[in-house]
Amino acid sequence: MFGATDAQQSAQAAGKAEPPDTGRQPEQQRDKLTALGGLAALSLDAMASVAYGPESIVLVLAAAGGYGLGFTLPVTAAIAVLLAVLVASYRQVIAAFPDGGGSYAVAKAHLGRRAALTAAASLVIDYILNVAVSVTAGVAALTSAVPGLYEDRVWLCLGVLALVTAVNLRGIAESARWFMAPTAVFVLSILAIVVVGLFRSAPASTEAAAGHASALAGSASTVGALLLLKAFAAGCSALTGVEAVANAVPSFRTPQVKRAQHTEVALGALLGVMLIGLAVLIGRFHLQPVEGVTVLAQLADASLGHGFGFYLVQFSTVILLGLAANTSFGGLPVLMRLLARDNHLPHVFALRADHQVHRHGVLFLAVVSGALLIGSGGDVNSLVPLFAIGVFVGFTICQVGMVRHWNQERGPGWRGKALLNGFGALLTGVATLVVTGTKFTEGAWGICLALPLMVLLFEQIHRAYVRIGARLELGQVPGPVTRQRSLVVVPVHAITRLTRDALSAAVSLGDEVLAVTVVHTAPDPEDRKAAEALRRDWELWRPGVPLIEIPDAHRRLGRPIAAFVGELGAEHAYDRITVLIPEVEPARLWQRALQNQRGAVIDRALRRHSDAVVCRLRLRM
C-alpha cells in the first residue's frame, strides 16, 4: 500500500498536487473534513451494517440447523478478507483519483464511458437505497422498543430524513460534528461487547431471547456450497459504505489524499474487528436467531447483561441506524457533481452553495428517498433485498478498472497490486451474481431494470448537452461582434413609476421602443373606461414612446402580446426583439401573494409562442 509520500506522488501524477499541511486552515477549509470527521460523517453506513450484517449470515446458515451456524466464523472471515482487499484497493483509488468519484472515476479512465456510467448508476441507486434502509431500520428499532409508535412509522421516517437533510444543508463538516458522538458511542459499545464477551465462559444473561420462538431449522450433517455462498452474499451487506470515502475525497481538508486514506484504513480496521469479534462471540455463546430479537441484542445481553449496557447498545444502534444515511449525503452529491461536470446530469448539480454544499444533490437525494419511504410504508424488509446489489456492481467495476490501471502504469510492484485487485474483482463479482440470483424475485429485478434505464438517461442528457454545445459553437472562435437593429417591447397597463423605469431601461437597451397594452373589445363599460383613461393619460405624459393597443375579445393577456410580437418577428425588420416586463418585487416573501402575476402570465405566453428575448425588470419595494 502507498505511504504518505506515495500518495502525494500519485496525486501529483494525476495533476492534483496538494499543498502541504501547515496546520493553519483558511476559511474555505473549515467547512471540510478532518480524518476523524470523515470517519464520523462517511462511515456511518458501514458502521451501522454491524447491526444487520452478522444477523444476515446467521439467518441463512440457520437453514442448516446448529451445524450450519458453526460456519458463521469462516464465512465472516471470508468477508473480512474481502473487506481488507476493498480497503487496500480504495486506498489506491484515493491516491490515483483525488478528485473523488470512486468506481465512476476509475471506470471512466480505464474501462470506457459505458462502464463508468454503469458504475455511477449503481452507486446512485445504492446511495438512495442506503438512506431509505438506514432510516427505516432505525425507526424499526425504535418502534420495537416503543410499540405505540408503530402506526406512525412513516411520519417518523420522514422526520428523521428531514433532520439529516437539514444538518447536511449546513455543510458536511457541520454534519460530521453532529454525528461524531453517536458514532463513538456505538463503536465503543460494540467493542465493549467483544472485549467483555471474550472473558466470559457463559452468557451473562439470556433474558432478551427468553420466550421468543427459535428460527433455527432442523439439524444437518453437511452444509452445501450454495448455502455458504448465500451466507457470504448476505453478510456482504456489512460492506456497503466502504467506498464512500473514495467518492468524497474533495470533501476533506488538505492534504486531502492523506486524510482520506487514513479515514479509509481506520474504517476498515474498526469494521473488521467488530465483524470478527461478533462472529467469535456467536460461536462462543452458541447463539441462534429468534423471532423478534436481533442477534446484536442477544450478544449485548450475553456479554453485558440485561442492564444499562444492554440498553445503551440498543439505544446507540437506533440512533446510528437513523443517522447512517449521512454516508449517502456525503458521497452522492460529490458523485453527481462529477456526472454533471461530464455532462451526464444537469449542470445545476455541480453548483455549490454556502458551506461548500452541493445543495441540489442533497435535496434530490432527500426527495427520492422520501418517495421510497412513503412507497414502502416504512417497511425495512421491502428495501433490504435491494440494498447490496448496486454497490457490489460498483465494487466489481472499480476492481477491474484498477487492474487495467496497474497494467498501464507498470510501476514498482504493479503485478502484486493488480493481483490483489483481480482477486477482489472475482470475489465481488461472485457476490454480485449470488445476491442478484437469490434476491431476484424479492425485488432485485427492479434494480436490474433501473440500472440500464439510468445509464440510458445519462446518455440522453449527454446527447442533449452535445446538441446545445453545437448550437452555442462551444470550443470555436466566434465571428466578429456586429451591431444589431433591435426593438424593445414593454407591456403596460397603467402609468406608474414602474412604467417610467421600464421605459427608461428600454430606451437604453434598444434602437426602438414600443409600449403595448391589451384592450378588451368586449362590451364592458369598465374595460372601455380603463382603455380610454390610459390613452388620455399617455397623451398627457408624452414619454416619447408610442403606445400600441392590441385588441382582444376574450379578456386574455399573454396570448395577444405573444401574437403581436410574433407578427413583428415575421416582418424581419429587426435582428432582435426583446420584451421587457416590468414587475414589483415585494420586500417580504408573504407579500408575493398580493401580486397580480401579470408578469408571469406574459412571460409564460411569450416563451411558448414567440422567439423573443424575455427580460423581467423588477422594482424592489
Secondary structure as the mmCIF struct_conf table of DSSP 4:
data_model
#
loop_
_struct_conf.conf_type_id
_struct_conf.id
_struct_conf.beg_label_comp_id
_struct_conf.beg_label_asym_id
_struct_conf.beg_label_seq_id
_struct_conf.end_label_comp_id
_struct_conf.end_label_asym_id
_struct_conf.end_label_seq_id
HELX_RH_AL_P HELX_RH_AL_P1 ALA A 4 ALA A 13
TURN_TY1_P TURN_TY1_P1 ALA A 14 GLY A 15
HELX_LH_PP_P HELX_LH_PP_P1 ALA A 17 PRO A 20
BEND BEND1 GLY A 23 GLY A 23
HELX_RH_3T_P HELX_RH_3T_P1 GLU A 27 GLN A 29
TURN_TY1_P TURN_TY1_P2 ARG A 30 ASP A 31
BEND BEND2 LYS A 32 LYS A 32
STRN STRN1 LEU A 33 LEU A 33
HELX_RH_AL_P HELX_RH_AL_P2 ALA A 35 LEU A 42
BEND BEND3 SER A 43 SER A 43
HELX_RH_AL_P HELX_RH_AL_P3 LEU A 44 ALA A 48
HELX_RH_3T_P HELX_RH_3T_P2 SER A 49 ALA A 51
TURN_TY1_P TURN_TY1_P3 TYR A 52 TYR A 52
HELX_RH_AL_P HELX_RH_AL_P4 GLY A 53 LEU A 61
HELX_RH_3T_P HELX_RH_3T_P3 ALA A 62 ALA A 64
HELX_RH_AL_P HELX_RH_AL_P5 GLY A 65 LEU A 69
TURN_TY1_P TURN_TY1_P4 GLY A 70 PHE A 71
HELX_RH_AL_P HELX_RH_AL_P6 THR A 72 ALA A 96
TURN_TY1_P TURN_TY1_P5 PRO A 98 ASP A 99
TURN_TY1_P TURN_TY1_P6 GLY A 102 GLY A 102
HELX_RH_AL_P HELX_RH_AL_P7 SER A 103 HIS A 110
TURN_TY1_P TURN_TY1_P7 LEU A 111 LEU A 111
HELX_RH_AL_P HELX_RH_AL_P8 ARG A 113 ALA A 145
BEND BEND4 VAL A 146 VAL A 146
HELX_RH_3T_P HELX_RH_3T_P4 PRO A 147 ASP A 152
HELX_RH_AL_P HELX_RH_AL_P9 ARG A 153 LEU A 169
TURN_TY1_P TURN_TY1_P8 ARG A 170 ARG A 170
HELX_RH_AL_P HELX_RH_AL_P10 ILE A 172 LEU A 198
TURN_TY1_P TURN_TY1_P9 PHE A 199 PHE A 199
BEND BEND5 SER A 201 ALA A 202
BEND BEND6 ALA A 204 ALA A 204
TURN_TY1_P TURN_TY1_P10 GLU A 207 GLY A 211
HELX_LH_PP_P HELX_LH_PP_P2 HIS A 212 ALA A 213
STRN STRN2 SER A 214 SER A 214
BEND BEND7 SER A 221 SER A 221
HELX_RH_AL_P HELX_RH_AL_P11 ALA A 225 GLY A 235
HELX_RH_3T_P HELX_RH_3T_P5 CYS A 236 LEU A 239
TURN_TY1_P TURN_TY1_P11 THR A 240 GLU A 243
HELX_RH_AL_P HELX_RH_AL_P12 ALA A 244 ASN A 247
TURN_TY1_P TURN_TY1_P12 ALA A 248 ALA A 248
HELX_RH_3T_P HELX_RH_3T_P6 VAL A 249 SER A 251
STRN STRN3 PHE A 252 PHE A 252
HELX_LH_PP_P HELX_LH_PP_P3 ARG A 253 ARG A 253
BEND BEND8 THR A 254 PRO A 255
HELX_RH_AL_P HELX_RH_AL_P13 GLN A 256 ARG A 284
TURN_TY1_P TURN_TY1_P13 PHE A 285 HIS A 286
STRN STRN4 VAL A 290 VAL A 290
TURN_TY1_P TURN_TY1_P14 GLU A 291 GLY A 292
STRN STRN5 VAL A 293 VAL A 293
HELX_RH_AL_P HELX_RH_AL_P14 VAL A 295 LEU A 304
BEND BEND9 HIS A 306 GLY A 307
HELX_RH_AL_P HELX_RH_AL_P15 PHE A 308 LEU A 323
TURN_TY1_P TURN_TY1_P15 ALA A 324 ALA A 325
HELX_RH_AL_P HELX_RH_AL_P16 ASN A 326 ARG A 341
TURN_TY1_P TURN_TY1_P16 ASP A 342 ASN A 343
BEND BEND10 HIS A 344 LEU A 345
HELX_RH_3T_P HELX_RH_3T_P7 HIS A 347 ALA A 350
HELX_RH_3T_P HELX_RH_3T_P8 ASP A 354 GLN A 356
HELX_RH_AL_P HELX_RH_AL_P17 ARG A 359 SER A 376
TURN_TY1_P TURN_TY1_P17 GLY A 377 GLY A 378
HELX_RH_3T_P HELX_RH_3T_P9 VAL A 380 SER A 382
TURN_TY1_P TURN_TY1_P18 LEU A 383 LEU A 383
HELX_RH_3T_P HELX_RH_3T_P10 VAL A 384 LEU A 386
HELX_RH_AL_P HELX_RH_AL_P18 PHE A 387 GLU A 409
TURN_TY1_P TURN_TY1_P19 PRO A 412 GLY A 413
HELX_RH_AL_P HELX_RH_AL_P19 TRP A 414 LYS A 439
HELX_RH_3T_P HELX_RH_3T_P11 PHE A 440 GLU A 442
TURN_TY1_P TURN_TY1_P20 GLY A 443 GLY A 443
HELX_RH_AL_P HELX_RH_AL_P20 ALA A 444 LEU A 472
TURN_TY1_P TURN_TY1_P21 GLU A 473 GLY A 475
BEND BEND11 GLN A 476 GLN A 476
STRN STRN6 SER A 486 PRO A 491
BEND BEND12 HIS A 493 ALA A 494
BEND BEND13 THR A 496 THR A 496
HELX_RH_AL_P HELX_RH_AL_P21 ARG A 497 LEU A 509
BEND BEND14 ASP A 511 ASP A 511
STRN STRN7 GLU A 512 HIS A 520
BEND BEND15 ALA A 522 PRO A 523
HELX_RH_AL_P HELX_RH_AL_P22 PRO A 525 TRP A 541
BEND BEND16 GLY A 544 VAL A 545
STRN STRN8 LEU A 547 ASP A 552
BEND BEND17 ALA A 553 HIS A 554
BEND BEND18 LEU A 557 LEU A 557
HELX_RH_AL_P HELX_RH_AL_P23 GLY A 558 GLU A 571
TURN_TY1_P TURN_TY1_P22 HIS A 572 HIS A 572
BEND BEND19 ASP A 575 ASP A 575
STRN STRN9 ARG A 576 GLU A 585
BEND BEND20 ALA A 587 ARG A 588
HELX_RH_3T_P HELX_RH_3T_P12 LEU A 589 LEU A 594
BEND BEND21 GLN A 595 GLN A 595
HELX_RH_AL_P HELX_RH_AL_P24 ARG A 598 HIS A 609
STRN STRN10 VAL A 613 ARG A 620
#
